[in-house]
Amino acid sequence: MSQTRLIITHPGSAHKDDLLACCVLLHFHKVPIERRDPTPEDLADPTVKVIDVGHEHEPTRGNFDHHQFPRDHEPICALSLVLKDLGLYDDAKKFCDWMEPAEWFDTRGANDTAKWLGVERQVIGQLNSPIDVTMLRRFAREERLTPDKPLWQIMEMIGEDLVMFLRDLRSRLGFVEQHARFLTLHSDAGEFEVLYMPRTNPMPVEPSAGLGRYIEEVGKEGSVIGMIYPDRRGPGFGISRFNDDRRLDFSGLATEHEDVHFAHARGFVAKTSATDLERLKELVIAARNATM
């Protein structure tokens, strides 16, 4: 993207797509945001990024509006267009579970989004939090945001976290692919699969990060029910469900096995001092047998 001196988005009510699009841009361009209608000069100036207004999608000139698209166009919002220009959209669509609902809500409204999600209309409102309400309301009240203002600084943090999540996750998935392996285990209830991540040197800050996404990435979400990974708080391992699969129940392991020092009462995770793979397999098989 070209050098940027200003970001413009529409005045009036603020929406999640224009706020997040501005957040992402602030990660790359530490510039003011003005909430007003763009002039023809703004639209022609590639150093001005025009977001969610202007009736023009021309990335080479920094214009990212979707309102001129046909009524039956696929759900896509200003954030989508900015992420596409940055080469981050495909991963955002794949790894950010909120991305597609945000596109639907912005282009189709609450009723159609609820139908698409298969939920009642009121659920859409129930998912809002004071964070959403305050951020959008405060953003809507501004005419010009500059780097010295707290809201601008929070928006930059949001953009940084989103961009870094997408970039780091892709790198993390490569790391998981290099080191992890799928194990087929045999229990009284039959055969099942888990993903095993060995302890590496150096070890990631969060050893379990990306494991679930990797399982989905390789199309194993239908067969894998659990994960084994290094415990970031000690020399042992964590063992847990994948996608909260109830075919594993770790809740009783702490009372039945001396090398298990923690088992959540809800049964979805346990921590063990064991490091030998065969012993780790035994504990996961015991969790599988506990559901019979």
Residue pairs with C-beta under 8 A, 6 or more apart in sequence:
1 28
1 29
1 62
1 85
1 86
2 46
2 47
2 62
3 47
4 25
4 28
4 29
4 31
4 47
4 48
4 49
4 62
5 31
5 47
5 48
6 31
6 32
6 33
6 34
6 47
6 48
6 49
7 22
7 25
7 26
7 29
7 31
7 32
7 33
7 34
7 48
7 49
7 51
8 33
8 34
8 35
8 36
8 38
8 42
8 48
8 49
8 50
8 51
8 53
9 18
9 21
9 22
9 33
9 34
9 35
9 50
9 51
9 52
9 53
9 78
10 18
10 35
10 36
10 37
10 52
10 53
11 35
11 36
11 37
11 143
12 140
13 136
13 140
14 35
14 136
14 137
14 139
14 140
15 52
15 106
15 136
16 79
16 102
16 105
16 106
16 132
16 136
17 52
17 77
17 78
17 79
17 80
17 102
17 103
17 106
18 51
18 52
18 78
18 79
19 135
19 136
19 139
19 155
20 79
20 102
20 158
20 159
20 162
21 51
21 52
21 64
21 77
21 78
21 79
21 81
21 82
22 33
22 51
22 155
22 159
23 155
23 156
23 158
23 159
23 162
24 79
24 82
24 83
24 86
24 159
24 162
24 163
25 49
25 51
25 82
25 159
26 33
26 152
26 155
26 156
26 159
27 156
27 159
27 160
27 162
27 163
28 86
28 163
29 49
30 147
30 156
32 144
32 145
32 146
32 147
33 142
33 144
33 145
33 152
33 155
34 143
34 144
34 145
35 139
35 140
35 142
35 143
35 144
35 145
36 143
37 53
38 48
38 50
38 53
38 54
42 48
42 50
42 54
43 50
43 54
43 56
43 58
43 61
43 63
44 61
45 61
45 62
46 60
46 61
46 62
47 62
48 62
49 62
49 63
49 64
50 56
50 62
50 63
50 64
50 65
51 64
51 65
51 78
51 82
52 64
52 65
52 66
52 67
52 77
52 78
53 65
53 67
54 63
54 65
55 65
55 67
55 68
56 63
56 65
56 68
57 63
57 64
57 65
57 66
57 68
57 69
57 81
59 81
59 84
59 85
64 78
64 81
64 82
64 85
65 78
65 81
66 73
66 76
66 77
66 78
66 80
66 81
66 107
69 76
73 107
75 100
75 103
75 104
75 106
75 107
75 108
76 103
76 107
77 102
77 103
77 106
77 107
78 106
79 99
79 102
79 103
80 89
80 99
80 103
83 89
83 92
86 163
88 163
88 166
88 167
91 166
91 169
91 170
92 99
92 162
92 166
93 99
93 100
94 217
95 165
95 166
95 169
95 213
96 162
96 165
96 166
101 113
101 117
104 112
104 113
104 116
104 117
105 113
105 124
108 116
110 121
110 124
110 125
111 121
113 124
114 120
114 121
114 123
114 124
117 123
135 151
135 154
138 151
139 145
139 151
139 155
142 149
142 151
145 151
145 152
145 155
146 152
147 153
147 156
169 210
169 213
172 204
172 209
172 210
173 210
173 213
173 214
173 217
175 204
175 210
176 197
176 210
176 211
176 214
177 214
179 197
179 198
179 200
180 195
180 196
180 197
180 198
180 211
180 214
181 195
181 196
182 193
182 194
182 195
182 196
182 220
182 224
183 193
183 194
183 195
183 196
183 228
183 281
184 191
184 192
184 193
185 191
185 192
185 193
185 194
185 281
185 284
185 285
185 288
186 285
187 285
187 288
187 289
188 288
188 289
188 292
189 247
189 288
189 289
189 291
189 292
192 223
192 225
192 226
192 247
192 288
193 220
193 223
193 224
193 225
194 224
194 225
194 226
194 227
194 228
194 242
194 284
195 211
195 214
195 215
195 220
195 224
195 226
195 227
195 228
195 242
196 227
196 228
196 229
196 277
196 280
197 207
197 208
197 211
197 227
197 228
197 229
197 230
198 230
198 277
199 207
199 230
199 275
200 230
203 230
203 232
205 232
206 232
207 229
207 230
207 231
207 232
207 238
208 227
208 229
208 232
208 238
208 240
211 227
211 229
211 242
212 227
212 242
212 243
215 221
215 224
215 227
215 242
221 242
221 243
224 242
225 241
225 242
225 245
225 247
225 248
225 288
226 239
226 240
226 241
226 242
226 245
226 248
226 284
226 287
227 238
227 239
227 240
227 241
227 242
228 237
228 238
228 239
228 280
228 284
229 237
229 238
229 240
230 236
230 237
230 238
231 237
231 238
231 271
231 272
233 271
234 271
234 273
235 273
235 275
236 259
236 261
236 271
236 272
236 273
236 274
236 275
237 271
237 272
237 274
237 275
237 280
238 269
238 270
238 271
238 272
239 250
239 269
239 270
239 271
239 272
239 280
239 283
239 284
239 287
240 248
240 250
240 268
240 269
240 270
241 248
241 250
241 267
241 268
241 269
244 268
246 267
246 291
247 288
247 291
248 267
248 268
248 284
248 287
248 288
248 291
249 267
249 287
249 290
249 291
250 263
250 264
250 267
250 268
250 269
250 270
250 287
250 290
251 263
251 264
251 265
251 266
251 267
251 290
252 263
252 290
253 260
253 263
253 270
253 272
253 283
253 286
253 287
254 260
254 261
254 262
254 263
254 270
255 263
256 286
257 272
257 283
257 286
259 272
259 273
259 274
259 279
259 283
260 270
260 271
260 272
260 274
260 283
261 271
261 272
261 273
262 270
262 271
263 269
263 270
263 271
264 270
267 287
270 283
270 287
272 280
272 283
274 280
274 283
